[in-house]
Structure formats: structure tokens, C-alpha cells
Amino acid sequence: MPRRIIDCTKPLQHGLNNNFVAHEFERAGEPRTIAHHIQMESDVGTHVVAGRRFASWGSAIGDLRVDTFFGEGVLGKLPVSLENPDIDAEKLEQAFGRRLQNGDIAILATGPGGSTPRLTAQATQWLLVRGVKLLALAKDIEVGRENEPDDERVILSVLLESDIPVVRNLHNTTELSEERLACMAIPAAVDGVSSWPVRFIALDPGQPPDNEQSLGDTQPTDVPSEGSSADGEGEQRSTKVSDEDSSEPNGSSRPLDSSDSPSDPDEKTEESDSKTSEKRPETAD
């Protein structure tokens, strides 16, 4: 079954602020070889948080099982509004229903609602009971009440103390369908740190949401479009070329000349007259 590859990671950009800075240098004895000293906070960009964030005795990133960071996942689209921005157990039940299974990766995202969605302790308790192994939050979801910094510790500790890490700052969640996904968000094997950047990738067998369809998701044609999507369909369509097309090196195109175009009526007439004269019997003198 073909799957779309969705990258839900926020790219790390050097120099925007002090959270991520890459100092370029050339190693001694290795001319024209570029390397970088990286200075960053461990929770920059799309990152995963482990139990050590709020407790010195909690698990660090390197302590967690590697299979925690990949597996099957489900997207839950949560309704939020200005009047009710809280993400609670009832909203999770509506968003996931029976689709969320024990050992899944739970992805939380919201639609446009004009407010900042806020994760509650009731929601993390619901996720703990359902047996998720990893929680991933879209970039617009905050944890706890505004101006209450202790809320984040209380709410996330429900999961982190049970070695259920939390991925923050997911992007491109609007591209995900509600089918079962194959997800991975593997951090580097670092010891003693409470968080680390990840690249969150989802393999999605479903069609994109109606309002997010791209050119690559239209019906295939004989000639592949230049803007085909990255889901592999464009590559499959690009192989459907004739033997005549495949004779061109590197698939490059060339301008048409007069010999390529059969559309000139005068040319057709001259060709027809020449064929007629060849078939006309010779008369005796």
C-alpha cells in the first residue's frame, strides 16, 4: 500500500536566536574540511521530553527504550473554541474513540478555533489509562493554564513518571489523515539530558484532508506533472513513458523542430503528392 511521507518537524535554523547556533570552523591538518561547533538548548525545535525534566531521579533521554520512539500512531483532531479551549478527557474520547489502542503513539492536533488549546491533567490521565507509549503535541497546543508555570510540571509528570515521553512542537499536522500511521521520532542516544531534538516522520496510508489536497493527489495522467507530491505516486507515474521518450538521455527535453510536428497541412499535402506520383504507372511515349 502506498504511503505519503509527512515530515512534522520544525527545521533548526542557525542564527535566529541563541537557542541554536552553529559555529563553522576548519580542523587543523584537514584543509578545506568544514565542521561545526553546535550551541543549543536541548528543547529547541521539535523535541522530546523525558522524566528527568521535572525530577532528578527520572529517566533521561538515553535511558528510554528505543522502541518507545517508533510504532503505530493515531491522530486525534480536537475541537476547541474561545469559550472552551481546554483539552479534557471528553474531547479525547470524541477525537480518538476506539481507534487509539494500547501501545500506540497519540498525536494531538486542533483545528482553527481562534483560541490557544490547553492540555489538562485530566487529559494526560486519560492517555495514561489508554496505554499510549508516546504523546506528540502540535505546535499550537500549550500545557496548563496561562501564567501558571507549575501546571506544566503537574500535567506532564502524569506521563513522564511512567516513562511515557512527550514530543512538543509538531508541524504539518494538517497534512495527516485519521488512518493508522507509522511514526518515528528517534532522538540521539545521549545520556543524562531531559530533552533532545527529534525528526518526527509519519507514513500515512490515507488521503490528505480535503482542504489540504495537493496536485500530487489528483488522478494520474500519462504525463507526470512537475509538482507531483513526495508520496511516491509521482515517481510511479514518471516511469510510464514510451520507448521513444526513454531514448532521450537523462530524461531531458528538447525543443521540437519541423520534423517533429505533423500538424502542418502543406507538409501533409506534399507528402501525399509524392506518394501518389510514386504509385502512378508510367505511360508509354
Beta strands, then each sheet from edge to edge (+ up, - down):
strand 1: 4-7
strand 2: 20-26
strand 3: 34-40
strand 4: 47-49
strand 5: 70-78
strand 6: 86-87
strand 7: 105-110
strand 8: 118-119
strand 9: 134-138
strand 10: 142-143
strand 11: 166-170
strand 12: 181-184
strand 13: 195-197
strand 14: 201-204
sheet 1: 1+ 14- 12+ 5- 7- 9- 11- 4+ 13-
sheet 2: 2+ 3-
sheet 3: 6+ 8+ 10+
end
